[in-house]
């Protein structure tokens, strides 16, 4: 999802969350990203409510739950050029499964803000898998959802290490750089969009 389907900014997230509690972007980055707390949330080790409680305790500030969710999640910009590609793939009968490191708050924000996730047949998210890419369990979850042999699946990601793990599992995979290049990768596999 991130930087393929929707571009995002952790800097913006940290800045917006910091504005809620009188902290700088750098302070929130240290508290959230550098500490690994965000990855715990993305692994599903914390519910959104538990994350909210942790944030208030960590910053010593009372912050409304809706404000925190908005500040932490309003960090995405839809990659609109990808939407027609998804539509064409779907129209031609291809099964679409999203494989993403994400927390429930980010997933729900994208679901509600943009009408794009509704195009997918299923989802393999880190918060459901209890693991983040490149860990094996999230790829195992995706493989269980694609309903085809690994070599019949195609996967794209902006992070080369994740693509390499997918290839090691027998999945056809390419690094995502932009939509025109993705279209070329699909065409090389006789998938015209």
PELINFEN-V998970 format. One record per helix or strand of 2 or more residues. SS is the DSSP state (H for helix, E for strand). FROM is the first residue (numbers start at 1). LEN is the number of residues. If there is no record, write none. Layout:
ss;from;len
SS;FROM;LEN
SS;FROM;LEN
//
This chain:
ss;from;len
E;6;3
H;10;12
H;25;10
H;37;6
H;48;12
H;65;9
E;76;3
H;80;12
E;97;4
H;104;10
H;117;3
E;122;4
H;126;4
H;136;11
H;150;3
E;154;4
H;160;9
E;172;4
H;179;9
//
